[in-house]
Amino acid sequence: MSPMFVPGPVDVAPEVLKQQEKPMIPHRNKDFEAVFQRSAQKAAQLFFTSSRVFIMTNSGSGAQEACVRNLAKERVLATVCGSFSKRWYDVALANGKAADKLEVPMGKAILPEMVAEALQKEKYDLITVVHNETSTGVMNPVKEIAEVVKRISPDTLIAVDAVSSLAGARVEMDAWGLDALFTSSQKAMALPPGLALCAVNDRAMERAKEVPNRGWYFDFLLLEKHRLKDSTPMTPAMSLINALDFQLDRILAEGLENRFARHSAMAKRSQEWAVAKGWSLLAPEGYRSQSLTVVNNPPEFDCAEFNKFVAPLGIRLANGYGDLKGKTFRIAHMGEIQPADLEQLLQKIDEYMLTK
Ligand code: PLP
């Protein structure tokens, strides 16, 4: 496998890709219902939850939309620290919700005291938080934010996007008191794109009953009715779910603790390597992502040129995202990436810099 150090779609192991070749069977059939049921049960372990996990045939942005459609009756507080948390704010507005932004500059984290201040000023029925802001490499202190929400505004539901961290970092839905938590298949889960996994607790399901115009495709109550029969209202992406079932076994065989440790060791190594070169990191210490490292571009570094330099090896590095394109580069170390792959990348960057 030629490692792609991009934060999704990531490399998928050949044996996982192969699962998608299984022949089609009717989806309302005991054999497929069994795959669906065991996949959801295994997935719950990654979320550290005993709540339901919806296996959704859509990408992570659909789960952002589902959360605002189902959980926001009146007003949303959208915490914004980069492009993907900003997207969630836009999604709330696009769905006709009244939303306020709690925004920090790109590269900064959302701090619990900021959330406390916002909740003291205004009443919100939903707060949205991105755990791992993929555009900046900031990992927000979700546990501490959730503690503040519970203390100051216990009726406010907490929805968390862990699209680029779940399965690569610990996010404990039940212990941290999160009401909805989701990820996309194409990041640390190391699956092809096309699925979102979204865990929703009973409190959030009760709230959904009070929210009008939840739509159809993303209606949690409709999804639940079918989930209880190990199915979905619409035709699910069966080939991807076969791959999910298999990949979850691989993830659990590695062991969650080992997997988190592997991701965090690669983050530490990337950070130390960059700092040793005299380069700076966008995210402040204490808030750095476990699954990707965002480095401020030194003047001589050109990500597109570097990618041409390593193209014969099949290696690919991610440029900065959105406004940060050309100003940062992103080393995604998630999914199937191993420490030895990372060493190869760092060595190639060192070699490339010698050409400057
Ligand atoms: N949230 C975060 C943190 C992301 O990194 C991304 C995509 O990169 C999204 C949401 C959107 O997910 P998707 O592309 O699966 O719709």
Residues whose N, C-alpha, C, O or C-beta is under 5 A from the ligand:
A	BS01	PLP	P7 S59 G60 S61 G62 F84 V130 N132 E133 T134 D161 V163 S164 S184
